[in-house]
Amino acid sequence: MMKPASQAPADPSSFGKELSRLRESAGLLLEDISAETKVSVRVLKALEDGAFQYLPERVFSRNFVRQYARIIGFDEERLTGWFDAAWERFLSDSGTHPTVLVVPKAPRRTFRWWVWLPLSLIGVVILIAGVAIWHQRSARTFGKVSRANEKVQRSQSAATRPVPRATAAVREATPQPSEEGRAVTFSLHVKPGRECWIRYRDVNGKYAQQLLLEGQDVRIHAPAPITLTLGNAAGVILSVGKKTYEDLGDPGEVLNLEISGRGEMKVLRTTAQNE
C-alpha cells in the first residue's frame, strides 16, 4: 500500500515532492501519466516541481491533480485537498489574488437639454410661421392686406433667424456610431499534439474559461471589445472575421489579446513559460 507523507504538504514545493514520491512508489513515469490523462508532460512536471506560476487556471490544475491521483491509485480527495492548501500558499507568497468581476451600474437617465432645446426651438419656429400664415389669410379676407403683411414680415423675420442654429445644434446632438458593444465572432482550433487553456471577457464583463485539447474547435460570439488570453499561444489557430493567425507565439507562451468591434486584434501582453 502506498504510504502518504507523515505531514500534509502545505506549500507548492513540498506538495510537488510528495507528488513525485507517490508516482515513483507506484512505479510510473511522467510519460505514463501523460499518456493516460492527455495532460502534457510540461504541466505534470510543473506540478512536481512546485512551479505553480507555470500552471493554467486553478480549476484546470485541480482537475489534473484529481486525474493524477486516480492513475497512481491514491485518495483523490486527499490529494486535491493538499493541492488546494499549496495553491493558497502560492497566492499568498506571490501576492496574487482571485479576480473579482464588478458589473457597473447602469447610468442614471438625465434630461438631455442639449437634444430637446433645439427641437423646442424648431417647434416654436413652426408655430410662429403658422400663426403668421393664418394672420395673412385673415387680413386678405377682411381687406386688411397692408397691416397683415407687416405682421407677417415681422413674424417671418423673427422666425427664420434661429433656424440655422437649431439645425446645426440638432446635427451636433446626433449620436455617432460606436464600436463598443458591437458583436464579433472568432474561432479557435487546437493544432495536432497540442493543448491550450483559454479565458475571455466581453465588454459587459461576461467571463468564461476552458481547456481545449488536441483537434478541438470552439466558436465564440460576444459583444466587443473582447479580452482573450491564450495559455499556449503556439498550440492554436485563431480566426477573426476573414483573418487567420497561425503563429501567435512560442510553445507555453501566455498571450493576452484584445479583439475590437471591427474584428481587429492587438497584443496586450505576453508571458513566456518554461518547457
Order of alpha helices (4+ residues) and beta strands (2+ residues): alpha-alpha-alpha-alpha-alpha-alpha-alpha-alpha-beta-beta-beta-beta-beta-beta-beta-beta-beta
